[in-house]
Amino acid sequence: MVVMLAHGPARPLRIAVAVLVPAELEEICITLVLPRPRANVRSNAKAVEIRRETTA
């Protein structure tokens, strides 16, 4: 961040954003899919599997 404020290269920030935003969007999707709060769900596929098990 200091580099950005000192008019340094913007590439590290852009790389960080490109990696972190999709990861955070996946976390939001997992939260929306799960029927109740649950810790350590690794992926959307696992969240859908958990949802199917609880609704069946």
N, C-alpha and C positions, 0 to 999 in steps of 0.2 A: 504494500500500500504506500509506503514511503517513496518507493521508486516511481509510482504513478503520480504522486504529488510533486515530485521533483522533475517532472516531464520526461520520465524514462520510457522504456519500451512498453507498449500496451499488450504485447503478445502473451506474457504470463497470466495476466488477468483474463484475457479472452479464453485461454486454455482452461483456466480454473472454472470459468463460467460454463464452458461447454461440457465439462465433466460433472460439475455439481448440480446444475439445474435439472438435468434428466434424472439424476439420483433422487433429488428431493421430490420431483413429480411422481416417481415410482412410490416413494414412501406415502405420499398423499393418497395415491390410488389404493395402496394396500390398506390404509386406514379406512377408506370409504367402502371397501369390499367386505372387510371383516364385520361380523355381526356384533361383536363386543370387543373391548380392548384386549390385546394379547401381545406379549413380548416376543421378540426374536423371530419374526416371520421374515424369511429370506427373500421371497419373490412374490410377484403377482400370482403366478401359477399356484404357489403354495397357499396363498390367501384364498384363492378361488376354491381350492381343494378343501380347505378348512370350512369355508362357507357351505359347501355342498354337504359335508359331513354333519354339520350342525342343523341344517334344514331338512335332512332326510330322516 
